[in-house]
């Protein structure tokens, strides 16, 4: 007897429908075809043990299972449940008329219980698009899939539970989640606040500009000056995620298996802070079975690289293309996978190995050669792609100990950032793929970043004095446009240009790359 069940293969952040055809005839063999990997092939042993432990059996006949389309590689253990139900129905151990409107996926334990799978959200989204009405998933994945409207999501904890539901002996209840309530409830929650930061007004200003325009930032200063503390508070002043951004972010984390238990939707902007020992593959994504890397997990959020020169040179260089294109493509001999990577890069570093070069009070013990070697780990092309270069100086005792001085909190700063972003949203409403000033291309820069004579002179002098590149020229204009938006100014004024140039002065003065 032939019986069909349906599952999905995850490719990048999208899913492809897989039809699992189970045919049982006379004989004693077990054939699993359709480009399955080792984990899929091993499902035979898991299914056999699980069936035996719930008083069913693996038929003693020839079982042929075809996973179509046969030219797409099937990976992982998520097809265990799909295959098991197909075997039971094809061998007539359970009576099911059809499952043409249902997707079934899950990894089986030997006792028949279900373990979670990766990519539940992209699977659910594609299943809805393909016209399926129901999806059966491990209970730990149900919240994630239930945010897809018009699709009945059934949480399953055990194979026997699903069998009883399909045969009518016991009814599972679909999980219902109000996505708008879930989204709005956690939208403005954040643990860290700029109100906790004493002093550092110039750094707060730089981070506000970065947040308003989506610009990349590097903070350079001695240990203990507050670089990491300030960076960790950046997400609290970024605009809230839109529902579309939240779904896209959750899809990436779902594919990587990073969505936590009982979390249906990621509602806060990601903040990823990889250790400096990370490999280039872990940063950009890849592997034998390509997975999203840290830059994709930071999509729509912040990628924070602490102690930037400590990262391997090869790791830093692979950032250059994603910073420009905002996507990363992982290519293999037979296929390629594309992951989105639109993130804000925030980096911090000491000015030298000991950390006290140019310090106002402490003396640096590094030789000029040591300082140059340390700084040369960061190449000029990478520094060019960072819009704001900010020097962080230590906070003095008076500012640290002052209790009466009010400190501006994240909520107030965020309101200004949102107003600036709203201006940009209106500006780029008819331009596809651009949502903030940092994403502007040459055409948009020419259209929206027009300078008066005074502004042109300031920029010309800066270009000549600091020997800036053409890319740095574009980035200064983008930052100036953001500063003007924060002041609700239609035109870029001279002081906007001057402030933008100020954030490039570390480019070629005492600091440097190659």
Backbone torsions as a table, in degrees:
resi	resn	phi	psi	omega
1	UNK	NA	141.6	179.5
2	UNK	-104.3	135.6	177.6
3	UNK	-141.6	142.2	-177.5
4	UNK	-114.8	134.0	170.8
5	UNK	-125.9	167.0	-172.1
6	UNK	-130.7	137.3	175.0
7	UNK	-140.4	-167.5	-178.5
8	UNK	-141.9	144.3	171.8
9	UNK	-103.5	136.0	-179.4
10	UNK	-93.5	126.6	178.4
11	UNK	-127.0	108.6	-172.1
12	UNK	67.6	-124.9	175.7
13	UNK	-109.9	17.5	176.4
14	UNK	-115.9	170.3	-178.1
15	UNK	-129.8	152.3	-179.6
16	UNK	-124.6	131.0	-178.4
17	UNK	-65.6	133.9	177.1
18	UNK	-119.8	122.8	175.9
19	UNK	-95.4	119.7	-179.9
20	UNK	-99.5	106.7	-178.7
21	UNK	-97.0	120.2	-179.2
22	UNK	-112.1	121.2	-179.6
23	UNK	-124.4	129.3	-179.2
24	UNK	-119.1	123.3	-179.7
25	UNK	-134.9	-175.3	178.6
26	UNK	-67.0	139.0	179.9
27	UNK	138.4	-172.0	-177.1
28	UNK	-135.6	15.5	-175.4
29	UNK	-97.6	163.6	175.4
30	UNK	-128.4	115.7	-179.6
31	UNK	-117.6	126.8	175.5
32	UNK	-121.9	109.7	-173.8
33	UNK	-122.9	166.4	-179.1
34	UNK	111.3	34.6	-179.7
35	UNK	58.3	50.7	174.9
36	UNK	-80.0	145.6	174.0
37	UNK	-86.6	-175.2	-175.5
38	UNK	-61.0	-40.5	-178.6
39	UNK	-63.4	-36.9	178.0
40	UNK	-70.2	-42.1	179.9
41	UNK	-62.6	-35.6	-179.5
42	UNK	-70.8	-7.3	179.3
43	UNK	-60.8	-25.8	180.0
44	UNK	-56.1	-46.2	-177.9
45	UNK	-69.4	-39.2	179.2
46	UNK	-66.2	-43.4	-179.0
47	UNK	-66.0	-42.7	-178.7
48	UNK	-60.0	-45.7	179.4
49	UNK	-66.9	-42.0	-178.5
50	UNK	-64.0	-43.1	179.4
51	UNK	-63.4	-42.3	-179.1
52	UNK	-63.4	-36.8	-177.2
53	UNK	-77.0	-8.9	174.7
54	UNK	-118.1	24.1	173.5
55	UNK	68.6	29.7	168.1
56	UNK	-115.3	-179.5	-176.5
57	UNK	-143.7	156.7	171.0
58	UNK	-81.7	123.4	-175.9
59	UNK	-57.9	138.8	178.0
60	UNK	-85.7	48.8	-179.7
61	UNK	-131.2	-174.3	176.8
62	UNK	-82.3	119.3	-179.1
63	UNK	-110.6	120.8	176.3
64	UNK	-116.1	120.9	179.9
65	UNK	-118.4	121.1	178.5
66	UNK	-112.8	127.7	179.0
67	UNK	-104.7	103.0	-174.5
68	UNK	-103.3	146.7	1.1
69	UNK	-69.6	139.3	-170.5
70	UNK	-75.5	-11.3	-177.6
71	UNK	-94.6	2.4	177.2
72	UNK	-103.1	129.1	-177.9
73	UNK	-69.9	131.5	178.8
74	UNK	-102.8	128.8	-174.4
75	UNK	-127.8	149.6	171.4
76	UNK	90.0	-179.8	-174.4
77	UNK	-103.4	10.9	-174.2
78	UNK	-72.9	-10.0	-177.8
79	UNK	-92.2	1.3	-177.6
80	UNK	-54.0	-50.3	-176.1
81	UNK	-68.2	-38.3	179.0
82	UNK	-59.5	-46.8	-178.3
83	UNK	-69.6	-41.6	-177.2
84	UNK	-60.7	-44.6	179.4
85	UNK	-65.9	-37.5	177.6
86	UNK	-62.3	-42.2	179.2
87	UNK	-65.3	-44.6	-179.9
88	UNK	-62.8	-40.8	-179.0
89	UNK	-72.8	-41.5	-178.7
90	UNK	-67.8	-31.4	178.4
91	UNK	-87.6	2.5	176.8
92	UNK	62.4	25.6	173.3
93	UNK	-75.4	-26.2	171.6
94	UNK	-129.1	149.9	-177.0
95	UNK	-103.2	107.4	176.9
96	UNK	-129.2	130.1	-179.0
97	UNK	-68.8	-53.5	179.9
98	UNK	-164.8	160.7	176.1
99	UNK	-132.8	37.5	-175.0
100	UNK	-68.2	-19.6	-178.8
101	UNK	-103.8	11.5	-172.4
102	UNK	-126.5	143.6	171.4
103	UNK	-109.6	133.3	-179.1
104	UNK	-126.5	123.3	179.0
105	UNK	-148.6	146.8	178.0
106	UNK	164.8	152.7	176.2
107	UNK	-94.9	133.4	-178.5
108	UNK	-93.1	135.6	166.2
109	UNK	-86.9	167.3	-176.3
110	UNK	-67.7	-21.1	177.8
111	UNK	-90.8	1.8	178.4
112	UNK	97.1	-7.9	177.3
113	UNK	-74.6	162.3	-174.5
114	UNK	-108.3	142.1	175.7
115	UNK	-110.6	153.6	-175.4
116	UNK	-68.4	159.6	179.3
117	UNK	-119.4	169.5	175.7
118	UNK	-96.9	149.0	173.0
119	UNK	81.1	26.3	-177.7
120	UNK	-61.6	-38.1	-178.1
121	UNK	-68.7	-51.3	176.9
122	UNK	-61.0	-31.4	176.2
123	UNK	-64.0	-47.0	-178.9
124	UNK	-64.7	-41.1	-179.9
125	UNK	-63.0	-43.1	-179.7
126	UNK	-72.3	-34.6	178.5
127	UNK	-62.0	-42.0	177.2
128	UNK	-63.0	-43.1	-179.6
129	UNK	-64.2	-33.9	-179.5
130	UNK	-82.2	-0.8	174.8
131	UNK	94.3	7.9	176.4
132	UNK	-72.8	147.2	-178.1
133	UNK	-101.8	-27.3	-174.7
134	UNK	-132.4	151.8	173.5
135	UNK	-142.0	130.8	179.1
136	UNK	-107.9	120.5	-175.3
137	UNK	-135.9	159.2	172.1
138	UNK	-55.8	144.4	-173.8
139	UNK	-57.9	-29.8	-179.6
140	UNK	-70.2	-18.3	177.8
141	UNK	-98.1	-6.0	-170.8
142	UNK	-65.5	-42.1	-179.6
143	UNK	-59.8	-38.7	-179.6
144	UNK	-64.0	-44.9	-177.8
145	UNK	-78.0	-25.9	-174.4
146	UNK	-70.5	-10.2	177.5
147	UNK	-75.6	-6.8	176.2
148	UNK	-86.4	116.6	-179.2
149	UNK	-72.2	158.1	176.4
150	UNK	62.6	26.2	174.3
151	UNK	-137.2	123.0	-179.7
152	UNK	-79.3	117.4	-178.0
153	UNK	-105.6	119.2	-178.3
154	UNK	-106.8	114.2	176.1
155	UNK	-75.9	129.8	-177.5
156	UNK	-122.5	132.2	179.0
157	UNK	-104.4	-21.5	-174.2
158	UNK	-148.9	147.1	178.8
159	UNK	-58.1	-41.3	-178.6
160	UNK	-63.1	-36.3	178.8
161	UNK	-61.3	-42.4	179.3
162	UNK	-69.5	-39.8	178.4
163	UNK	-60.0	-45.8	179.5
164	UNK	-63.3	-34.6	178.3
165	UNK	-69.2	-45.3	-177.5
166	UNK	-68.0	-29.0	179.4
167	UNK	-91.6	-1.7	176.0
168	UNK	86.8	5.2	-179.7
169	UNK	-81.6	-21.1	179.7
170	UNK	-152.8	140.1	-174.9
171	UNK	-109.6	122.7	172.6
172	UNK	-81.2	147.5	178.6
173	UNK	-101.3	131.4	178.0
174	UNK	-67.4	145.6	179.7
175	UNK	-85.7	129.7	-179.8
176	UNK	-117.1	130.2	178.3
177	UNK	-129.9	132.4	173.8
178	UNK	-85.0	101.3	-172.4
179	UNK	-63.4	-35.4	-178.5
180	UNK	-68.1	-41.4	177.4
181	UNK	-63.6	-44.5	179.4
182	UNK	-61.7	-42.1	-177.8
183	UNK	-67.0	-47.0	-176.3
184	UNK	-73.1	-29.2	-176.4
185	UNK	-62.7	-40.9	-173.3
186	UNK	-107.0	8.5	-172.3
187	UNK	-63.5	-38.8	-174.0
188	UNK	-107.7	20.4	178.0
189	UNK	-88.6	131.1	172.2
190	UNK	-155.3	145.3	-173.1
191	UNK	-82.6	-38.5	-173.8
192	UNK	-100.1	148.8	-174.4
193	UNK	-138.9	142.8	177.3
194	UNK	-66.5	-16.0	177.5
195	UNK	-64.6	-19.6	179.9
196	UNK	-77.8	-13.4	-172.8
197	UNK	-90.0	124.5	176.7
198	UNK	-91.6	130.8	178.8
199	UNK	68.8	-149.4	177.2
200	UNK	55.7	40.6	-177.9
201	UNK	-63.1	-37.7	-179.6
202	UNK	-66.7	-33.0	178.7
203	UNK	-72.7	-40.0	176.5
204	UNK	-59.6	-41.7	178.7
205	UNK	-61.5	-44.9	-179.8
206	UNK	-62.4	-41.8	-180.0
207	UNK	-70.2	-32.0	175.7
208	UNK	-64.2	-42.6	177.5
209	UNK	-63.7	-43.6	179.5
210	UNK	-60.2	-44.7	-179.5
211	UNK	-66.0	-38.4	-177.0
212	UNK	-68.1	-32.6	-177.7
213	UNK	-112.0	-1.6	-178.3
214	UNK	72.2	32.6	-174.3
215	UNK	-87.7	155.2	174.9
216	UNK	-82.9	146.7	-175.6
217	UNK	-134.8	144.9	167.4
218	UNK	-126.7	132.0	179.2
219	UNK	-107.5	124.0	-177.4
220	UNK	-119.8	122.6	-179.7
221	UNK	-176.8	172.3	-177.0
222	UNK	-71.0	165.8	178.1
223	UNK	-62.1	140.8	176.8
224	UNK	83.4	5.3	-178.6
225	UNK	-79.8	-15.4	176.9
226	UNK	110.0	16.4	-177.5
227	UNK	-62.1	-49.9	-178.1
228	UNK	-68.4	-41.9	-179.3
229	UNK	-59.8	-44.7	-179.8
230	UNK	-67.1	-41.8	-178.6
231	UNK	-62.7	-40.6	-178.4
232	UNK	-66.7	-20.1	179.2
233	UNK	-91.4	-4.0	-179.0
234	UNK	-59.5	-42.6	179.7
235	UNK	-58.2	-25.2	-178.2
236	UNK	-71.7	-14.3	177.2
237	UNK	-111.0	-0.4	176.1
238	UNK	-74.2	151.1	178.0
239	UNK	-60.4	149.1	177.8
240	UNK	-60.2	151.3	175.2
241	UNK	-63.8	141.2	167.8
242	UNK	-78.6	165.4	-179.8
243	UNK	-62.0	-38.2	178.5
244	UNK	-64.2	-42.9	178.2
245	UNK	-65.0	-40.0	-179.9
246	UNK	-61.9	-42.3	179.0
247	UNK	-65.0	-43.1	-179.3
248	UNK	-65.5	-41.4	178.5
249	UNK	-63.9	-43.3	-179.9
250	UNK	-64.5	-36.7	177.9
251	UNK	-58.9	-44.9	-178.6
252	UNK	-64.7	-45.9	-179.7
253	UNK	-66.6	-32.6	178.0
254	UNK	-65.7	-44.4	179.2
255	UNK	-61.7	-35.8	-179.5
256	UNK	-83.9	-4.9	-178.1
257	UNK	71.3	29.3	-175.5
258	UNK	-104.5	3.0	177.6
259	UNK	-78.9	125.2	-176.0
260	UNK	-69.1	165.5	177.8
261	UNK	-62.5	141.1	176.4
262	UNK	61.3	18.7	174.7
263	UNK	-109.2	113.3	-178.2
264	UNK	-83.2	-41.8	-172.6
265	UNK	-137.5	133.0	175.0
266	UNK	-79.9	116.0	-173.2
267	UNK	-109.4	-4.5	178.7
268	UNK	-117.0	146.7	-177.7
269	UNK	-62.8	134.6	-178.5
270	UNK	-64.7	147.9	172.3
271	UNK	-131.6	105.0	-176.9
272	UNK	-106.5	131.2	-177.7
273	UNK	-132.1	77.7	-178.3
274	UNK	-69.5	150.4	177.3
275	UNK	-72.2	155.0	-175.1
276	UNK	-70.5	-7.8	176.2
277	UNK	-85.5	3.8	-177.0
278	UNK	-60.9	147.5	177.4
279	UNK	-87.9	164.6	179.7
280	UNK	-66.2	-33.6	178.0
281	UNK	-66.3	-42.0	179.4
282	UNK	-66.4	-29.4	-179.2
283	UNK	-77.1	-49.2	-175.7
284	UNK	-94.1	-16.8	-177.3
285	UNK	105.2	162.5	179.5
286	UNK	139.7	-149.0	-175.1
287	UNK	102.5	175.5	178.3
288	UNK	-60.0	-40.6	173.6
289	UNK	-113.7	93.5	-168.1
290	UNK	-50.4	127.8	177.7
291	UNK	-123.3	152.9	177.1
292	UNK	-64.6	141.2	177.8
293	UNK	-92.9	-172.0	-176.6
294	UNK	-62.1	-33.8	-178.5
295	UNK	-68.7	-29.9	176.5
296	UNK	-80.1	-34.9	175.8
297	UNK	-66.0	-21.8	177.0
298	UNK	-89.7	4.2	-179.0
299	UNK	-54.9	133.1	-176.1
300	UNK	68.1	13.5	180.0
301	UNK	-140.7	-141.2	-172.6
302	UNK	-123.2	133.2	169.7
303	UNK	-107.1	114.5	-176.5
304	UNK	-106.0	118.9	178.1
305	UNK	-109.7	100.6	-179.3
306	UNK	-83.6	142.3	-176.9
307	UNK	55.0	61.2	-173.0
308	UNK	-53.3	-43.6	-178.1
309	UNK	-66.7	-15.1	179.2
310	UNK	-77.3	-15.9	176.4
311	UNK	-71.8	147.3	178.1
312	UNK	-63.0	145.1	-177.4
313	UNK	-56.7	-42.5	-178.9
314	UNK	-63.1	-34.2	179.6
315	UNK	-65.9	-44.5	-178.9
316	UNK	-67.6	-36.3	-176.6
317	UNK	-68.5	-29.3	179.7
318	UNK	-70.8	-10.9	177.4
319	UNK	-75.3	-21.1	-169.2
320	UNK	-61.0	-47.8	-178.4
321	UNK	-68.2	-46.5	177.5
322	UNK	-61.3	-32.1	178.2
323	UNK	-63.8	-31.8	179.2
324	UNK	-85.4	-48.3	-170.9
325	UNK	-88.6	-20.5	-179.8
326	UNK	62.6	19.8	169.3
327	UNK	-142.0	158.4	174.5
328	UNK	-130.3	131.7	-179.2
329	UNK	-110.5	123.7	178.9
330	UNK	-105.1	114.9	-173.9
331	UNK	-107.2	137.7	173.7
332	UNK	-125.5	174.9	-175.0
333	UNK	-59.1	-40.2	-173.4
334	UNK	-108.3	-7.1	-178.7
335	UNK	-161.3	166.9	173.5
336	UNK	-137.7	149.3	-178.3
337	UNK	-125.4	136.8	179.5
338	UNK	-117.3	129.3	176.6
339	UNK	-118.3	139.2	174.7
340	UNK	-68.0	148.2	-178.8
341	UNK	-149.3	55.1	178.0
342	UNK	-94.2	94.8	-174.8
343	UNK	-132.0	161.8	170.4
344	UNK	-93.5	125.1	176.4
345	UNK	-89.5	122.4	174.1
346	UNK	-121.7	119.9	-178.1
347	UNK	-122.7	153.4	175.0
348	UNK	-134.7	152.6	-179.9
349	UNK	-159.5	155.6	170.2
350	UNK	-83.4	155.6	-179.6
351	UNK	-75.6	-13.6	-180.0
352	UNK	-160.5	172.5	-178.7
353	UNK	-57.3	-40.0	-179.6
354	UNK	-81.1	-20.9	174.7
355	UNK	97.5	-3.5	-171.8
356	UNK	-117.8	20.0	175.0
357	UNK	-65.1	131.4	-177.1
358	UNK	66.1	16.9	178.9
359	UNK	-72.8	138.4	-177.2
360	UNK	-68.4	-21.4	-174.4
361	UNK	-123.3	-43.0	-175.8
362	UNK	-91.3	148.4	-176.0
363	UNK	-92.0	136.0	177.6
364	UNK	-79.7	137.3	-178.8
365	UNK	-105.2	6.4	-177.7
366	UNK	-88.3	145.1	174.6
367	UNK	-78.4	157.6	177.5
368	UNK	-54.2	-36.7	179.6
369	UNK	-66.0	-39.2	178.4
370	UNK	-64.6	-42.0	179.3
371	UNK	-62.6	-46.0	-178.5
372	UNK	-64.8	-40.8	178.4
373	UNK	-63.0	-40.0	-179.9
374	UNK	-64.5	-46.6	-176.7
375	UNK	-73.2	-27.9	-176.8
376	UNK	-72.1	-7.5	175.1
377	UNK	-65.9	-22.4	178.1
378	UNK	-102.5	116.2	-174.4
379	UNK	-74.6	157.0	176.8
380	UNK	-58.7	-44.4	178.4
381	UNK	-58.4	-35.3	178.2
382	UNK	-71.4	-42.9	177.8
383	UNK	-61.5	-34.9	178.4
384	UNK	-60.1	-31.9	-176.8
385	UNK	-83.6	-1.9	177.6
386	UNK	-101.2	120.4	-169.6
387	UNK	-73.6	-41.8	-174.7
388	UNK	-118.6	120.8	176.5
389	UNK	-107.8	115.7	-170.4
390	UNK	-122.6	128.2	176.1
391	UNK	-88.4	127.0	-179.8
392	UNK	-105.5	123.5	178.7
393	UNK	-107.6	151.8	-178.6
394	UNK	-62.6	150.2	177.7
395	UNK	-84.3	134.8	-179.2
396	UNK	-78.2	169.0	-174.7
397	UNK	-62.2	-39.3	-177.1
398	UNK	-60.4	-42.2	179.8
399	UNK	-70.5	-38.3	-179.5
400	UNK	-65.6	-39.7	-174.1
401	UNK	-88.2	-12.8	-177.8
402	UNK	-68.9	129.8	-179.9
403	UNK	-109.0	-23.2	-174.0
404	UNK	-83.9	-18.6	-177.9
405	UNK	-75.5	118.4	179.6
406	UNK	-69.0	141.3	-179.7
407	UNK	-114.5	131.7	-177.9
408	UNK	-67.3	132.0	-177.1
409	UNK	-91.3	170.3	-177.9
410	UNK	-61.9	-35.2	-177.1
411	UNK	-60.8	-44.1	-179.3
412	UNK	-66.4	-44.4	179.6
413	UNK	-64.8	-40.4	-177.7
414	UNK	-62.2	-35.8	179.4
415	UNK	-62.4	-40.3	177.8
416	UNK	-67.4	-39.9	179.1
417	UNK	-62.7	-43.8	-179.1
418	UNK	-63.0	-40.6	178.0
419	UNK	-61.2	-42.8	178.5
420	UNK	-65.3	-40.5	178.8
421	UNK	-66.5	-35.2	177.9
422	UNK	-62.8	-38.1	176.0
423	UNK	-61.1	-42.9	-179.1
424	UNK	-68.9	-37.7	177.4
425	UNK	-60.1	-43.6	178.2
426	UNK	-66.3	-39.3	-178.3
427	UNK	-63.5	-41.7	-173.7
428	UNK	-104.4	20.1	-174.7
429	UNK	-62.6	-26.2	-179.4
430	UNK	-103.0	8.8	-179.3
431	UNK	-110.6	119.9	-176.5
432	UNK	-75.1	133.8	173.3
433	UNK	84.4	2.6	178.5
434	UNK	-121.2	125.3	-176.8
435	UNK	-125.4	-15.6	180.0
436	UNK	-147.8	168.6	-174.1
437	UNK	-60.5	-35.9	-177.6
438	UNK	-62.6	-20.9	-177.1
439	UNK	-91.7	-0.3	-178.1
440	UNK	-61.1	140.7	173.5
441	UNK	-98.2	179.7	-176.0
442	UNK	-55.8	-41.0	-178.5
443	UNK	-61.1	-44.9	-178.5
444	UNK	-71.5	-34.6	178.1
445	UNK	-61.8	-44.4	178.7
446	UNK	-62.9	-33.1	-175.5
447	UNK	-81.3	-39.3	-170.1
448	UNK	-111.0	-5.6	-177.0
449	UNK	-118.3	57.2	-178.9
450	UNK	-87.9	130.0	-177.5
451	UNK	-105.8	151.0	171.3
452	UNK	-83.0	179.4	-175.7
453	UNK	-60.7	-41.5	-178.2
454	UNK	-65.1	-43.8	177.9
455	UNK	-63.5	-39.3	178.2
456	UNK	-62.4	-41.1	179.7
457	UNK	-64.4	-41.9	178.3
458	UNK	-60.4	-45.5	-177.6
459	UNK	-68.9	-38.2	179.0
460	UNK	-62.7	-45.5	179.3
461	UNK	-62.8	-39.5	179.4
462	UNK	-65.4	-42.4	179.7
463	UNK	-61.1	-42.0	-177.7
464	UNK	-73.6	-42.3	-176.2
465	UNK	-71.6	-42.4	-175.9
466	UNK	-93.3	-4.7	179.3
467	UNK	55.1	51.9	-176.5
468	UNK	-81.7	154.0	-179.7
469	UNK	-84.0	172.3	177.2
470	UNK	-63.6	-34.5	177.9
471	UNK	-66.2	-40.9	178.0
472	UNK	-63.0	-36.4	176.7
473	UNK	-58.4	-48.5	178.6
474	UNK	-61.4	-40.3	-176.5
475	UNK	-69.6	-34.8	176.2
476	UNK	-63.1	-42.8	178.6
477	UNK	-62.8	-40.1	178.6
478	UNK	-63.3	-44.3	-179.8
479	UNK	-65.7	-40.5	178.0
480	UNK	-61.8	-37.8	178.0
481	UNK	-64.5	-38.5	178.8
482	UNK	-67.6	-42.4	179.0
483	UNK	-61.3	-40.2	177.0
484	UNK	-64.1	-38.9	178.1
485	UNK	-64.5	-38.0	178.0
486	UNK	-63.3	-28.9	177.2
487	UNK	-94.3	5.6	-179.4
488	UNK	57.3	38.7	-179.2
489	UNK	-99.5	128.4	-178.4
490	UNK	-68.9	-37.3	-178.4
491	UNK	-108.2	151.2	176.5
492	UNK	-80.8	120.7	-179.2
493	UNK	-91.6	169.1	-178.4
494	UNK	-61.4	-39.9	-178.3
495	UNK	-69.8	-24.6	174.3
496	UNK	-67.2	-42.3	179.0
497	UNK	-65.6	-42.4	-178.6
498	UNK	-61.3	-42.0	179.4
499	UNK	-67.4	-39.6	178.4
500	UNK	-63.0	-40.6	178.1
501	UNK	-64.8	-37.1	179.0
502	UNK	-56.2	-34.5	-178.8
503	UNK	-80.6	2.6	173.5
504	UNK	-111.7	-1.8	-171.6
505	UNK	-67.9	-19.8	176.6
506	UNK	-76.9	-9.4	-175.5
507	UNK	-57.2	-44.3	-173.4
508	UNK	-131.6	12.8	-175.5
509	UNK	-117.4	103.5	-179.6
510	UNK	73.1	-26.5	179.0
511	UNK	-106.2	159.4	171.4
512	UNK	-177.3	159.0	163.4
513	UNK	-101.7	-154.6	-176.1
514	UNK	-95.7	NA	NA
